[in-house]
Amino acid sequence: MNRAGAIVGRIAQIIPTFFLIGVVVFVLARLLPGDAVSAMLGDRATDEAVRRITHQLGLDRSMVAQFLTFIGQAAQGHFGQSLAFRVPVASLISERLPVTLLLTLMATLIAMCMALPLAFVAAMNANRWPDILIRAVFQVGLSSPVFYVGLVLLTVFAAGLRLFPVGGYGEGLPAHLYHLFLPALTLALSFSAVIMRTLRGSILAVLRAEFVDFARAKGLSARVILLRHVLRSAAITTVTLVGLHIGSLLGGAVITESVFAVPGVGRLMVDSIFSRDYPVIQALTLVLAVLVSLTFLATDLLHGWLDPRAGV
Amino acid sequence: MTPTILLNRRATLGGVAALLAFQFGPAPALAATRGGRMVFGRYADSLFLDPVLNDANVDIWVLTNLYDTLLLPTADGQGVQPGLATAYEIADAGRTVLLTLREGVKFSDGTPLTPDDVIFSLDRARDPKAGAWNSLLASIEKVENASGKIAIRLKSPDATIIPALATFNSAILPRRAFEATAGATMEDKAKAFSEKPIGTGPFVMVEWKRGSVMKLKRNPSHWKTAEDGQKLPYLEELEFQIIPDDATRLLKLKAGEIDGTELVPYARVKELQADPTLRMELWPSTRVAYLTMNVRPTLRGAANPLANVKVRQALNHAINKDAVIAVTTLGLGTPMRSFMSSTTPLFSASPLYPYDLAKAKGLLAEAGMAGGFDLTCLTLSGNQDNLNNLTLAQQMWAQIGVRLKIEQVDNATLTARYRAGDFQLRTAAWTNDISDPGQITSYFAYFPNIGSLHSGWQDARVDELYLASQKEIDPAKRAAQYKEIQDTYNAAAPIVYLYETPYPVAFRVKAKGFVQIPLGNNIFEAASIEK
């Protein structure tokens, strides 16, 4: 099968996955104790008001009827109205998704910029002091809780040194990049530790591989060996790892988004779960599933390019 | 000079006429700077800016910046002052309220305010099928234009109708603009209309990015006049930034990126008071914090000790309210002295269950519970104040042999179990929405509404007094009714009384003139930024 065919095949596999995710999230959201109308109306609502609004929102229809409506709408790209915000879910998500995507992208780039050179330095100096120092520093980054790192960065670099704004998102792309730097750095600190350790391990393994000895024996320079052979081989695991991790970054930026007042989908998801805003929970899960699937597909393609044996 | 307005209020069933003078609310001592932008940090964004269909304080507390009501609550939350109506009169033995509409008022789209807009808005607000607040206007039979005045005809005299006309849900919207909004149903129209609200309030919304920022601009046609004879508001722009994290909100305030912020955690109040660049404001509120008890004889098939009034009184006597206030609110609270806050009209104080362990033990012994018992309290997970209160209660009650278990759940679960009566004890707090004791009483003490906070507590005399109080227009008689209701309720103790707290709001020193009334409304009409 040619590559294009393989890609189409992969995409075809994704469709039933989405359907299953749709079913699971629809059922799970409704298995949560409590209901949307009680959460929405709060403690004070009378039984009559709860009944009336449950009916208005169509939440008194059977689960099957509600599910069919949801799937029917989702297939046409409609996700209905948010129960809490009373606006179309699509507009809520389309306002916030770019924020989280930009944050994720920046965090990934920052993490790569920190991890790649340092992984090389660490691997080249395995078990000597630069390696031990780098690993120790990254270990701290990995083990510090995100909300704490975020607050420390805010206190020192934003409120203290006034180098960055204290949270928010700003207006216009330059302002967005400026506002998102500290939250992206917060996310990148723990992410880069993972990349650094994995890449360091891969480089060490590749350096011990026979083909590297062979390259050396052929008289290739250390630089060529490192860049052309070691980096390419070691990058394979790293690419897979980054791809897998972007998924968790996308959905996992919740705490960072709260601490830095970044209006992204992480916060929207948590708020929606607390308010049992079923249409938003369902749509957001599906959208994130699409993004994660596309990231995996891209990772596989990149993997295939780096290591032709892997195929797509 | 502060403008004063005479409001003609013909006294009601007694037939005695009285003239009451009102003062326009928040007026700073010195003329404020005009223009400029104030940025205010909020912990959560609004959800739905429709006065009738909203459900939450995040909406209610900012609606007054966009819309006006016929009457407005006074800054002390105890009464009403003129709003879109310059005067009101009660006639027809308390069955009609006649209101004189203010002349020359325009909506933010430039169209004039007419009696038709008032009739439309009140009819929509009282529609039993609309929203959660229509019961506040349930006594209205008809709203009509009576030769230039607005006549509100009541099914029967209603003591709460005047404060109800000063409550957010009776805000006046422009009929034509609302009806011309796209949407098949009134609710669809309300959704679309609230995206670009048109009102007579001091500000107009120009941009709203949900969860991030809401921008308001000065409404040039707003009707209120400032001390300098010019129109209010002072600010050119008012921006709400949504910053959910308390620590980040305060960092932003200290860095000067925002000019003010709400809900300062109690633990940070002293620190902000000591900062010369900031001004910590503590606004009197109607907020009370308490624990609701379920008093049904059996719960989940087991006997419930809280059914015995002596046990409930013992639990109250065993709580050292001053210690709770010192630990949870860092001294900012005051002990509750009735189930309603001391800022509620017709509040009647009593020395509510002073800390007395010997008496508590005695009451438990009288109830046949000298050996103590197990108790479980539901609470909202992650809420530090509630956890502090419960941890203290745990230690205090341990001294009389009561073993408290704390069960933390999320808000939707808490609400669902509460509504189903599936709890023994729960943490709770309350703020009034209307300047009248009727609302809080209907929830806490009047059983037919929501089963007295879903506690199962019922007292036929209290129910009867509450119904009578709703129609009682003689202030002295009504005060006597509310005294009896409070005395009876407080003696029966279906709640564990804790404390009242103010609203903690902090500003940069250059940001002035903000007012938060006891009902919670955030009022920015006289706010300004000094240059």
Chai-1 contact restraints between the chains, C-beta under 6 A:
chainA,res_idxA,chainB,res_idxB,connection_type,confidence,min_distance_angstrom,max_distance_angstrom,comment,restraint_id
A,P33,B,T413,contact,1.0,0.0,6.0,A-B,restraint_1
A,P33,B,A416,contact,1.0,0.0,6.0,A-B,restraint_2
A,G34,B,A412,contact,1.0,0.0,6.0,A-B,restraint_3
A,G34,B,T413,contact,1.0,0.0,6.0,A-B,restraint_4
A,G34,B,A416,contact,1.0,0.0,6.0,A-B,restraint_5
A,S38,B,T415,contact,1.0,0.0,6.0,A-B,restraint_6
A,S38,B,A416,contact,1.0,0.0,6.0,A-B,restraint_7
A,S38,B,R419,contact,1.0,0.0,6.0,A-B,restraint_8
A,A39,B,A412,contact,1.0,0.0,6.0,A-B,restraint_9
A,M40,B,D55,contact,1.0,0.0,6.0,A-B,restraint_10
A,L41,B,D55,contact,1.0,0.0,6.0,A-B,restraint_11
A,L41,B,A132,contact,1.0,0.0,6.0,A-B,restraint_12
A,A45,B,A132,contact,1.0,0.0,6.0,A-B,restraint_13
A,T46,B,I450,contact,1.0,0.0,6.0,A-B,restraint_14
A,A49,B,A132,contact,1.0,0.0,6.0,A-B,restraint_15
A,A84,B,L47,contact,1.0,0.0,6.0,A-B,restraint_16
A,F85,B,L47,contact,1.0,0.0,6.0,A-B,restraint_17
A,R86,B,F48,contact,1.0,0.0,6.0,A-B,restraint_18
A,R86,B,K191,contact,1.0,0.0,6.0,A-B,restraint_19
A,L151,B,A247,contact,1.0,0.0,6.0,A-B,restraint_20
A,L154,B,L251,contact,1.0,0.0,6.0,A-B,restraint_21
A,A159,B,L251,contact,1.0,0.0,6.0,A-B,restraint_22
A,A159,B,K254,contact,1.0,0.0,6.0,A-B,restraint_23
A,A159,B,A255,contact,1.0,0.0,6.0,A-B,restraint_24
A,V166,B,L251,contact,1.0,0.0,6.0,A-B,restraint_25
A,V166,B,K252,contact,1.0,0.0,6.0,A-B,restraint_26
A,V166,B,A255,contact,1.0,0.0,6.0,A-B,restraint_27
A,V166,B,E257,contact,1.0,0.0,6.0,A-B,restraint_28
A,G167,B,T248,contact,1.0,0.0,6.0,A-B,restraint_29
A,S258,B,P244,contact,1.0,0.0,6.0,A-B,restraint_30
A,S258,B,D245,contact,1.0,0.0,6.0,A-B,restraint_31
A,V259,B,D245,contact,1.0,0.0,6.0,A-B,restraint_32
A,V259,B,T248,contact,1.0,0.0,6.0,A-B,restraint_33
A,A261,B,I243,contact,1.0,0.0,6.0,A-B,restraint_34
A,A261,B,T248,contact,1.0,0.0,6.0,A-B,restraint_35
A,P263,B,G211,contact,1.0,0.0,6.0,A-B,restraint_36
A,P263,B,S212,contact,1.0,0.0,6.0,A-B,restraint_37
A,F274,B,N411,contact,1.0,0.0,6.0,A-B,restraint_38
A,R276,B,A412,contact,1.0,0.0,6.0,A-B,restraint_39
